[in-house]
Amino acid sequence: MNNCADVIIIGGGVIGCATAYYLAKAGSSVIVLEGSDHIGDGGSSRNGGGVRQSGRAPRELPLAMYGIRNLWPTLSEELEVDCEYHQDGNLRLGKNEKHAQILTGLADRARACGLDVRMIDGDEVRQINPYLSHEVTVASWCPTDGHANPLTTTLGFYKTARKLGVCFITGEKVIGLQMVRGSLRRVKTENNIYEGEKILVAAGIHSREILGSVGIDVPMSQSLLECLVTEAEPHMFDQMLGTAEADFYGHQTKHGSFVFGGSSGLEPFNKDNGTPVTSSLTASCICRGIMKYFPDLADAKIVRTWAGWSDKSADGVPVLGTIDEVPGLYAACAFTGHGFGIAPAVGEQLAKLMLTGSTDVDLAPLHYDRFKAKDVIGF
């Protein structure tokens, strides 16, 4: 096997697979190294599937808007797989004045970036989704948001990238990076050494350790996210849902089941053996929230629950692009649970950055150097 390629990508999640696809589409040779035995084994297969612009920080909103405008509408045809993409809007729900203030602030900042999002009252909420309870008194409404299937989308990028010649190697855990004559050239695993002109670290929560091998420290931590899925129910609604405090989200899938995520606040105290496991406390907490928002789902049967690690950034937005201190190194990590919806845009723009040195979307606000110590006048 040839261990050399134009680009070595560390991480076989949706970000790594998407970037590999767009690079191969442009003619680059690519090797993708995945530490687990399965593609998409991390957050890519353990998220709620939101493809949203609303509720995002202004720094990452341009990527979300770009992807929804240019990539998501035709992605199923391009990847030859049903991504189950729905663009039926996003309701971010609130029940009190505090929630109204949070949602209004988010909406105002998003409108300043050019997003079509507005505040609505409880009556208009129930005109859009009549199944919501009267506890909901306010919401933000973004009609161009939606949701998709994380599993089929990740699989689509993977399969299509393979057709274009990308080499995926699973069970190949990266233990470090190595400089050669002042530039990053090599990726060391437990069994092999791989060499490339450019190296992308897109390994989720493992990115910090890998980047640390060449002295780069992205301030990020792991956060446990938990989800549940119900058995199939009659069709009720197509919107993506969230809440003002981001403690609850979900949608009804193409197959009729509901995917809901949330938290109890007790996730940091879960006892486990180092693997992401669900808690009966969180599942019951999510269910109580569901019944308050959707009384008609009180008797829905839960099929399964699952949990996954989110790579939480210190400032809530991803780290994307070049690492100036290490020529040849690129990063795509610290997505803070927001990665799936912007994955096509991230993959396309990172591929363009590696190949041409420029992007259509300005990535500077997401650059690693924002964490550098700033000069202070007078010191």
N, C-alpha and C positions, 0 to 999 in steps of 0.2 A: 504494500500500500504506500502511495506517495503521501508523505506527511507535510508537504509544502503546498501552499495556495496563496493567491493574492491576498485573501482576507481569512483570518481565523476568528470565528465567533464563539465565545464562551457562553453557553446557555441555550437550551433548546425549547424555550417557551415561545409564546406568541411574538414577542419582540425579536428574539433571535431568528425565528423562522421567517418572519416578515422581512427583516433586513437581508437575510440570505436570499430570499426570493427576488427582491428588487436588485440586489447586486448581480445575481446570476442572469436575470433578465437583461441586464446591461452588458453581459459578457464576461464578468469576473469569475475566477475560480474561487470556491468557498469551501471551507471545512467548518462544521458546527460540532462542538464538543459539549455533550450533556452528561453531567455527573451522575444522574440517576439512570435507571434502566428504561425510562419512558420519556418520550417527547411530551412537553406540556405538563410535566408532573408537578409543577409548583403552582403559583397563583393563576396561571393560564387556564387550568382546569378547575379552579376553586374560586370562582367569582360570580357575581350576579348578572354579568352580560350587558351592563349599561353602556350605551353609545351616546354619551351626552356631552353637551356644551355647558348647560346651566349648572351652577354650583361649583364651577372651577375657578381657580385663581386666575387673574388676568394674564399672568406670565405663561400659562400653559393653554389658555383658551384659543389663541391663534392656531395651534396644532389641531385641536379638536374641531374647530370650524373648517379648517382646510380639509381634513379627512372626510367629514360629513358632506362637504360640498363636492369633493373631487374623487374620492376613492370608494367609500362605502356603497353608494348606489349601484355600482357595477361589479362589486367584489365577488359575488357568487358566480357570475358568468366568467370572470377572469380566472378564478381559482377552480372552476368546474366542480364546485361543491356548494350545497345549500347552507349559507351562513345564517339563515333564518333572520335576516336583517329586516327590522320593522322601523319605519320612521313615522311614528304615530304620536310623538310628543312626550314630554316629561312633566309630570306634576310633582313639585316639591311642596310637601304639605306642612301646615302649621295649625296649632290649636289655641294659641294665646298671643298676647301682645309681644312677649319676648320672641316668639317664633316669627311673628310678622316683621319685627325689626331685623332679625337675621336674614330673612328672605328678601326683604326690601334692599338691604345692603348688597347682597349677592346680585340681585337683579340690576341695581343701578350700576355696579361695576361692570357687569356683562354688557349692558347696553352701551356703555362708554367704549367698549371694544367692537361695537357693531352688531351684537347678537340681538335677534328678535326674541325678547323675553319680557313678560309683563306680569304684574300682580293682579290677582283675581280674588273675589270673595267666595265664601262657602257655597252660595247658591250657584255661581258659575262653575265652581269645582264640580258640583253634582250634575250640572248639565253636560260636562265633558265625561264624567264617570259617575253614573247614578248609583253605583254600589258603595260609594264612600259614605261613612256615617256622618251624622250632624255634629260630631265632635270636631270635625275639620271646619275651621272658620276662615282660613286664608291659605293661599298657595301662590307659588310662581308657576307660570305656564310658558314652556318653550316648545312650540309646535314642530320644530325641526329636529328635536332629540328623538332617541329611540333605543332599541336594544337588539342584540344578536346572540348567537349561540357560541360561547367561547370554545367548546370542544371542536365543533365542526370548522370554525374559522381557523384555529390553530392547525388542525389537520389539513385544511386546504392549503395554507401557506407551506406546510411541510411537504405534502405530496407534490405540489407544483414545483417547489424548489428542487426536489429530487429529480423530477423529470428534466429539469434544466441543468442537471449535473452536480448539484450540491452534495457533498459527502457528509452525512450525519453519523456521528459515532456516539452511541449511548454507553452508559456505564464507564465513562472516561472522566474521572474526577480530576479537575485541575488543582495543582498544589502550588503553583507560582508562575510568575512571568519573569523573563530574563532579557536584559539589554544586551545589544551587540553593537559596539563602536558608537555609542551615544544614542541609539534608537532602539525602540522595543521591537524585537524580532521573534522571540521564542516563547512558547507556552509549554510548561512542563506539567505532565500528568503523572499519575502513579506508575505508569508503564511506558510512556513514550515522551518524545519531544516533537512539537510541531512548530513550523516556521512559516511566517507570513510577512508581507509588506506592511499590513495594517492589522491591528488586533482590537476587537470589540468585546468589552466585558458587559454582558447582559444576563447576569446570573442571579438576579433577584437578591434575596437576603445574603447569598454567598459572595456577592460582588465586593463587599467591603473587605473581606479577608483576602480575596484575590488581588484587588487593587493595592492593598497594603504591602504586597510582596515587592512593589517597586516604589514604596514610600508615599502612596496616594491614599488619603483617608477621607472618604465621603461620610459625613455625619448622618448616619442612618441607623435605625434599630428595627427589630422585628416586632410586628404586631399581629395578633391572631384574629382572623376574621372567620365568622361562622355562618353557615347557610343551611337551609332546609328546602326540600322539595316535596310537594304534595302529589297525591295520585291525580289522574286527569279529571278535570271538571268541565262542565259545559262552558262554552266561550262566554266570557264576561267583558273583558276590555283588552286593549292593545297598548295602552300607554306604559311607559316606564315610570316608576314611582320612587320618590325619596322623601325625606323629611328635613325640616329646618336644621336639626341638630345631627343629621346624618347617622341616626341610630337605627334606621329601618329603611329598607329598599326592596324592590322586587318587581316582577312582571309575570304575566301569564305567557307560557311558551306556545309555540306553534302546535304542540301536541295536547295542550289543554292543562298540563300541570302548572303549578305556580312555583316559582323560585323566589324565596325570600331570604334576605340576610339581615343581620342585626347584631346587637351585643347586649350583654348584661352588665358590663363594667367589671366583671370578675375574671375575664380571660387571662390577665397576667398571673392569676393565682391558681390556674389549672395545674393539677398534678399529672405529669405524663413522663414518658421515657425519652423525650427529645423530639417526638413526632407530633405534628399538629392534630390534636384530638378534640372532638366536640365535648361540650358539657351539657348535662341534662338541665342545668340551671339556665344556660343561655337559650336552649331550644324552647323551654317553657316560657321564658321571657319574650322571645320573638312571637310565640303563638298568642300570648296575651295581647301583644301589640296588634297583631293581625286582626284579632277579634274586635278590637276597639275601632280599627279603621274599616274593617270589612265584616260586619255581623253575619253576612251570608256564608262566610267561610268557617264558621264556628265548628262545623261538623266534618270539615275536610280531613282526610286521613294523611298523615305524614309518612312518606315512603322511606326517606333516609335523611340524615344530616351529615354534614362534612365541615371540615375546617382547613384553613390554609394560612401560610405566613404571608403577610404584607411587608414589603421593604419600605419602612416609614422614614421619609426624609425629615431632617431637622426643621426645615421651613415649609414642608407640605407640598413641594413641587419636585419634579424629577431632576436628575442630573443627566444631561444629554450633550453629546458632542466631543470635541477634542479635549485632551488633557495636555496643556501646553508644556508642562514640566517634563513630560515623557513623550517625545516625538514617536508617532506611529500608534499611540494608544487612544482609543475612543471608549466612551462609557455610555450606558443606557440603563440606569438603575434608579432606585429610590422613588419609585412611582407612587407610593403611598396609597395603594388601592385604586389608582386612577388609570392604570396602564392599558387595560384591554381596549377601551374605547378609542384611544389614540394610537394603538399599535400599527395600523396600516400607515398612518401619516408619519410616525416615528421611523418605521422601517424604510419607507420611501425616501424621507429626507436625510436619514443617516447614510443611506446608500449613495445618494447624490453628493453629500458632503465628502465621503471617502473618495469618490471618483472625480469630482470637479473642484472641491474646495469651497463650494457655495451651496446655498439652499434657497428654496422658495419661501420658506417660513423662517423668520429670524429666531435662531436658537440661543442667541446671546443671553437672554434673561435666565436660561436654564443651564448656563455653563458652570462648570466646576469652580471656576475662579471667583464666583460670588461668595465663597466661604473663606477667601483669603483675608488675613488681617489687613485692615485699612490703615493708611497713614493718618495720624491725628496731629493737627496743627498745634505746635507748642510743646511737643514731646520728642 
